[in-house]
């Protein structure tokens, strides 16, 4: 709030009147601007740290990534890093929650609202998995866990609870959806999950490891590959006696 004015003992030039009834606001001082900038920087810092950590974990693995490197890449001190994430393990968990767990949670909601057949849902699930996860840098976390989980039991247990179990449950619900309406034949759902999971994990390994060992002419086109794999899975699950309803009864049509 501006300070009140008091009569002065000497005359002074009157302050200029504001034009067109406008009110002049005091300009921000350089100190205020610096404070605002620091506040914006503080709010953005966790995201910057997570982005730097993801880059390094994928590039170097968990064991060889040092907290100092993450801080340096994010442009902060090591002490600042530990203000937000008290250990490298907690930083890794935050990366997983940010880039993988949220995607799985979104998929559960989409599964419930999906309007098409269960066969179409299998195609959609595999394609969306690639677009939202497989085709991003975060997919390197899957390779990291395959190679390093045995050395870090705490992280392995966390990843199992945060990613593996929910992911299996998601795929199981897709298969159960098809079985419940007769579109899919009765199968052992616990193991049928792997028929969808296996081609997905193969594509991860191809992207992050195996592609470098193969001639360029053998490059895999991800969407083409996933379409073929989804076709094979759906045909294997299909109930031969199922006739898909092509139109809903008039009473079920939206008004």
C-alpha positions as CSV (number, residue, x, y, z in Angstrom):
1,X,0.0,0.0,0.0
2,X,1.4,3.4,-0.9
3,X,2.5,5.5,2.2
4,X,0.2,8.4,3.2
5,X,1.3,11.9,2.2
6,X,1.9,14.8,4.6
7,X,2.1,18.5,4.1
8,X,5.6,19.7,3.2
9,X,7.2,22.8,4.5
10,X,8.3,23.9,1.1
11,X,6.4,24.0,-2.2
12,X,6.8,21.2,-4.7
13,X,5.6,20.7,-8.3
14,X,2.2,18.9,-8.4
15,X,2.2,15.4,-9.5
16,X,0.9,14.8,-13.1
17,X,-2.7,13.9,-13.3
18,X,-3.5,10.4,-14.6
19,X,-4.9,10.6,-18.2
20,X,-8.3,9.3,-19.0
21,X,-9.1,8.3,-15.5
22,X,-6.3,5.7,-15.4
23,X,-4.5,4.8,-12.2
24,X,-0.8,4.5,-12.3
25,X,0.6,1.5,-10.5
26,X,4.0,1.6,-8.9
27,X,6.6,-0.1,-11.1
28,X,8.2,-3.3,-9.8
29,X,11.6,-2.8,-8.4
30,X,14.5,-4.9,-9.5
31,X,14.4,-6.7,-6.1
32,X,10.7,-7.6,-6.6
33,X,11.4,-8.9,-10.1
34,X,14.2,-11.1,-8.8
35,X,12.0,-12.4,-6.1
36,X,9.2,-13.2,-8.6
37,X,11.7,-14.9,-10.8
38,X,13.1,-17.0,-8.0
39,X,9.5,-18.0,-7.0
40,X,8.7,-19.2,-10.5
41,X,12.0,-21.0,-10.7
42,X,11.3,-22.7,-7.4
43,X,7.9,-24.0,-8.6
44,X,9.4,-25.4,-11.8
45,X,12.4,-27.0,-10.1
46,X,10.9,-30.4,-9.3
47,X,10.0,-30.9,-12.9
48,X,13.4,-29.9,-14.0
49,X,15.0,-32.3,-11.6
50,X,12.8,-35.2,-12.7
51,X,13.6,-34.5,-16.4
52,X,17.3,-34.4,-15.7
53,X,17.1,-37.6,-13.6
54,X,15.1,-39.4,-16.4
55,X,17.7,-38.4,-18.9
56,X,20.6,-39.7,-16.8
57,X,18.9,-42.9,-15.6
58,X,18.1,-43.9,-19.2
59,X,21.6,-43.0,-20.4
60,X,23.6,-44.4,-17.6
61,X,21.4,-46.7,-15.5
62,X,20.5,-46.3,-11.9
63,X,23.7,-47.6,-10.3
64,X,26.1,-45.3,-12.2
65,X,24.0,-42.1,-12.1
66,X,25.2,-39.8,-9.3
67,X,23.1,-37.2,-7.5
68,X,25.7,-34.6,-8.4
69,X,25.2,-35.2,-12.1
70,X,21.4,-34.8,-11.8
71,X,21.8,-31.6,-9.9
72,X,24.4,-30.3,-12.4
73,X,22.2,-31.1,-15.4
74,X,19.2,-29.4,-13.8
75,X,21.3,-26.3,-13.0
76,X,21.1,-26.6,-9.2
77,X,23.3,-27.6,-6.3
78,X,23.3,-31.1,-4.8
79,X,21.8,-29.6,-1.6
80,X,18.9,-28.2,-3.5
81,X,18.2,-31.6,-5.1
82,X,18.0,-33.2,-1.7
83,X,15.6,-30.6,-0.5
84,X,13.1,-32.1,-2.9
85,X,14.2,-35.7,-3.0
86,X,16.1,-37.0,0.1
87,X,17.9,-39.8,-1.8
88,X,18.6,-41.1,-5.2
89,X,16.1,-43.9,-4.6
90,X,13.3,-41.4,-3.8
91,X,14.2,-39.5,-6.9
92,X,13.9,-42.6,-9.0
93,X,10.6,-43.4,-7.5
94,X,9.3,-39.9,-8.4
95,X,10.5,-40.4,-12.0
96,X,8.5,-43.7,-12.2
97,X,5.4,-42.1,-10.7
98,X,5.6,-39.1,-13.0
99,X,6.2,-41.0,-16.3
100,X,4.7,-44.5,-15.9
101,X,2.2,-44.8,-13.0
102,X,0.1,-41.9,-14.2
103,X,-0.2,-43.4,-17.7
104,X,-1.5,-46.7,-16.3
105,X,-4.0,-44.9,-14.1
106,X,-5.3,-43.0,-17.1
107,X,-5.7,-46.3,-19.0
108,X,-8.0,-47.8,-16.4
109,X,-10.4,-44.9,-16.8
110,X,-10.3,-45.2,-20.6
111,X,-11.0,-48.9,-20.4
112,X,-14.2,-48.4,-18.6
113,X,-15.4,-45.8,-21.1
114,X,-14.2,-47.6,-24.3
115,X,-17.2,-47.9,-26.7
116,X,-15.8,-50.5,-29.1
117,X,-15.4,-54.3,-29.0
118,X,-12.8,-56.0,-26.8
119,X,-10.8,-56.9,-29.9
120,X,-10.7,-53.2,-30.8
121,X,-9.7,-52.5,-27.2
122,X,-6.7,-54.8,-27.5
123,X,-5.6,-52.9,-30.6
124,X,-6.2,-49.5,-28.9
125,X,-4.3,-50.6,-25.7
126,X,-1.2,-51.7,-27.6
127,X,-1.1,-48.7,-29.8
128,X,-1.7,-46.2,-27.0
129,X,1.0,-47.9,-25.0
130,X,3.5,-47.1,-27.7
131,X,2.4,-43.5,-28.2
132,X,2.3,-42.6,-24.6
133,X,5.2,-44.7,-23.2
134,X,7.0,-46.9,-25.6
135,X,7.8,-44.0,-28.0
136,X,9.1,-41.8,-25.2
137,X,12.4,-41.6,-23.3
138,X,10.7,-43.0,-20.2
139,X,10.5,-46.4,-21.9
140,X,14.1,-46.8,-21.1
141,X,13.1,-47.3,-17.5
142,X,11.7,-50.7,-18.4
143,X,15.1,-51.8,-19.8
144,X,16.8,-50.3,-16.7
145,X,14.6,-52.4,-14.4
146,X,15.2,-55.6,-16.4
147,X,19.0,-55.2,-16.1
148,X,19.3,-53.7,-12.5
149,X,16.3,-54.9,-10.5
150,X,18.3,-57.8,-9.0
151,X,20.8,-55.4,-7.6
152,X,18.3,-53.1,-5.9
153,X,15.5,-55.2,-4.1
154,X,13.8,-52.1,-2.7
155,X,13.4,-50.5,-6.1
156,X,12.3,-53.9,-7.6
157,X,9.6,-54.2,-4.9
158,X,8.5,-50.6,-5.5
159,X,8.4,-51.1,-9.3
160,X,6.4,-54.3,-8.9
161,X,3.7,-52.5,-6.8
162,X,3.7,-49.3,-8.9
163,X,3.9,-50.7,-12.4
164,X,4.0,-54.4,-12.8
165,X,0.9,-55.4,-10.8
166,X,-1.3,-52.5,-12.1
167,X,-0.2,-53.2,-15.6
168,X,-1.1,-56.9,-15.4
169,X,-4.4,-56.0,-13.8
170,X,-5.1,-53.6,-16.7
171,X,-4.5,-56.2,-19.3
172,X,-6.4,-58.8,-17.3
173,X,-9.5,-56.5,-17.3
174,X,-9.3,-56.2,-21.1
175,X,-9.3,-60.0,-21.5
176,X,-12.1,-60.5,-18.9
177,X,-14.2,-57.9,-20.6
178,X,-14.1,-59.9,-23.8
179,X,-14.8,-63.2,-21.9
180,X,-17.8,-61.7,-20.1
181,X,-19.6,-60.7,-23.2
182,X,-18.7,-63.9,-25.1
183,X,-16.4,-62.2,-27.6
184,X,-13.3,-64.1,-26.2
185,X,-13.2,-67.8,-25.4
186,X,-12.5,-68.8,-21.8
187,X,-8.8,-68.7,-21.0
188,X,-6.4,-68.7,-18.1
189,X,-6.4,-65.0,-17.7
190,X,-3.3,-64.9,-15.4
191,X,-1.2,-66.4,-18.2
192,X,-3.1,-64.9,-21.1
193,X,-1.9,-61.5,-19.9
194,X,1.6,-62.4,-21.2
195,X,0.3,-62.8,-24.8
196,X,-0.2,-59.1,-24.8
197,X,2.7,-58.1,-22.6
198,X,5.4,-60.2,-24.5
199,X,5.3,-58.3,-27.8
200,X,5.3,-55.0,-26.0
201,X,8.3,-55.9,-24.0
202,X,10.1,-57.2,-27.1
203,X,9.6,-53.8,-28.7
204,X,11.1,-52.1,-25.7
205,X,14.2,-54.4,-25.9
206,X,14.4,-53.9,-29.6
207,X,14.3,-50.1,-29.3
208,X,16.8,-49.8,-26.4
209,X,19.2,-52.7,-27.1
210,X,18.7,-55.1,-30.0
211,X,18.2,-52.6,-32.8
212,X,21.8,-51.6,-32.7
213,X,22.9,-55.2,-33.4
214,X,20.8,-55.6,-36.5
215,X,21.2,-54.4,-40.1
216,X,19.3,-51.2,-40.9
217,X,17.1,-53.1,-43.4
218,X,15.7,-55.0,-40.4
219,X,14.3,-52.0,-38.6
220,X,10.9,-52.5,-37.0
221,X,8.1,-50.1,-37.8
222,X,6.4,-50.0,-34.3
223,X,2.8,-49.3,-35.3
224,X,2.9,-51.9,-38.1
225,X,4.5,-54.4,-35.7
226,X,1.9,-53.8,-32.9
227,X,-1.0,-54.1,-35.4
228,X,0.1,-57.5,-36.4
229,X,0.7,-58.6,-32.9
230,X,-2.7,-57.4,-31.7
231,X,-4.3,-59.2,-34.7
232,X,-2.6,-62.4,-33.6
233,X,-3.6,-62.0,-30.0
234,X,-7.3,-61.2,-30.8
235,X,-7.6,-64.1,-33.2
236,X,-6.1,-66.4,-30.5
237,X,-8.6,-65.2,-28.0
238,X,-11.6,-65.1,-30.3
239,X,-14.7,-67.2,-29.5
240,X,-15.6,-68.9,-32.8
241,X,-19.3,-69.0,-31.8
242,X,-19.5,-65.3,-31.0
243,X,-21.6,-63.1,-33.3
244,X,-20.9,-59.4,-32.7
245,X,-24.0,-57.2,-32.4
246,X,-23.8,-54.6,-35.2
247,X,-26.5,-52.3,-34.0
248,X,-28.0,-51.5,-30.6
249,X,-31.7,-51.9,-29.9
250,X,-33.7,-48.7,-30.4
251,X,-34.4,-48.5,-26.6
252,X,-30.7,-48.1,-26.0
253,X,-30.1,-45.3,-28.5
254,X,-29.2,-42.0,-27.0
255,X,-32.0,-39.4,-27.0
